[in-house]
Amino acid sequence: MKFRYMSLPPLFDRLRLPLIGAPMFIVSGPALVIAQCKAGIVGSFPALNARPESLLDEWLHEITEALGAHDRDHPGRSAAPFAVNQIVHRSNARLEADLATCEKWRVPITITSLGARVELNQAVHAWGGITLHDIINDMFARKAVEKGADGIIAVAAGAGGHAGTTSPFALVQEIRQWFDGPLILSGAIAHGRAILAAQAMGADLAYMGSAFIATAEANAEHDYKMGIVEGRAADIVYSDLFTGVHGNYLRASIAAAGLDPDNLPQGDLATMNFGSGEGSKAKAWKNIWGSGQGIGAVGGVEDVAGFVDRLEAEYRAAKDELAAKAA
């Protein structure tokens, strides 16, 4: 089933579902990205997951070769495009080098976070790629578009990682009042029904991260995966302690680190540092596990292909149910 939207560039015509697999710290690597793209959704990973820096070139080679081979073997079912996430914060000393590597491989989609830069968008456009910028409010969305971003990822309340606190209804509504370009919604999306809901609100695509932690291809330890499977929305804690920017984390991992999840001290934005590919307290907090609030929909660990099959079935069933209700 193919999807076409007025506001989306042609490279999204290859999608089986209107879905992007979000880039996740440590968890997202070539195995997960390749599986997601072969399954027909956009796969992505943070450039800073490839450490040392030289590994990024190897990962892009591996992903490009694997997806090229898939397309040759399946001429009627091309793989979806992939994306690389770039942290634009000034402390990321690798940004220029990583962009050069992405230019070498002509990465089709660049997702930018924690800062928007005109020159970065221009560089990506020069090699034929597009940029999507993640934001937590309407003000940041306007700044991103003004600086040349092609699309917006609206990170609403309940999303994993560095999430905002605005309702997805309010955030999408405000952005759609002035922006008719590609709009992707993030925030507690873990079921095919939620993908359809994102479209109903006005987004073109949904953005799903946490549910993919509980897949065979994810680079996450067993206990992390089981934390996703067994977790509910009440098990998510919102804190800025670990990176200096507010994000959502699994309560059990915070408690295992010897902290009281209900009485965490405040973080310090001034200490945020992505120079080594992690936050300033990365070593101290390496076992603090990020997660969004939507994990109650996750029932077990499965491979990506099976999970995307299920998402498609849920999405189609939701469309049929909604059509029946409307009638």
Buried (B, 14 or more C-beta within 10 A) or exposed (E): EEBEBEBBBEBBBBBBBBBBBBBBBBBBBBBBBBBBBBBBBBBBBBBBBBBEBEBBBEBBEBBBEBBEEBBEEEEEEBBBBBBBBBBBBEBBBBBEEBBEBBBEBEBBBBBBBBBBBEEBBEBBBEBEBBBBBBBBBBEBBBBBBEBBBBBBBBBBBBBBBBBBEBEBEBBBEBBBEEBEBBBBBBBBBBBBBBBBBBBEBBBBBBBBBBBBBBBBBBBBEEEBBBBBBBBEBEBBBBBBBBBBBBBBBBBBBBEBBEBEBEEBEEBEEEEBBBEBBBBBBBEEBEEBBBBBBBBBBBEEBBEBBEBBBBBBEBBBEBBEEBEEEEE
